[in-house]
């Protein structure tokens, strides 16, 4: 006997599963992107590390905070599309570009473009939207890394925090531990549920076996009582046959005792019924008649 039941998740299990999916959807891409950026930055430190041609950068100064299109504040995360030499020739005034300045990268707006005698771009003058002055010197095209194509306010600070030990612990270590703990709890609850179902099935099977045994014992008792009843009915009939058999000689003796003997005498015929001899009575003498 077996019992089949569908496995249904509880509300707690569903909520835990949703939390795990959301955390995985958010943190897993961030972790992958960080690993790619770290590896690429270590291999080629002179080139912006990118993912599919786009380099994410965290803004650490307020120099581009303004009201113009493409402005962003401190703590924003900007996305820079890398440019080749041909792409740099297409840059125009008002574009927000990222360029290398010593050991750091700067993202400012192009204030003006300079051309050589052949009409090719030879340099740029740049300026931060929040600054009242131009950046010193002329920026050469070979120092330009790319053009800013978008930004998300506040996400840069979060990305910077993720790179700290505390950030790694909070947003990587804790979710991993929580995932392991929730999975272990889910497995424990599932196993406990399965054991409870197995115990219930075993109890049902044991109850069914006990019921079957009880029914068989009742049937045996009924058959035993029936056999005993039949045996009690046959025994008196056999005793009556034996009694009849024992009484037959006595009947014959009685019949013999009732026989009449005829005896002739000189005076006439005399009929005599012999009596049964008695062990205690003395033997009687023969009778005589006178002639």
ABEGO torsion letter per residue (X at the ends): XBBBBBBBBBAAAAAAAAAAAAAAAAAAAAAAAAAAAAAAAAABAABBBBBGGBBBBBBABAAABBABBGBBBBGBBBBBBBBBAAAAAABBBGBBBBBBBEABBBBBBBABBBBBAAGBBABBBBBBAABABBBBEBBBAAABABBBAEBBBGAAAAAAAAABAAAAAAAAAAAAAAAAAAAAAAAAAAAAAAAAAAAAAAAAAAAAAAAAAAAAAAAAAAAAAAAAAAAAAAAAAAAAAAAAAAAAAAAAAAAAAABBBBBBBAAEBBBBBBBBBBAABBBBBBBBBBX
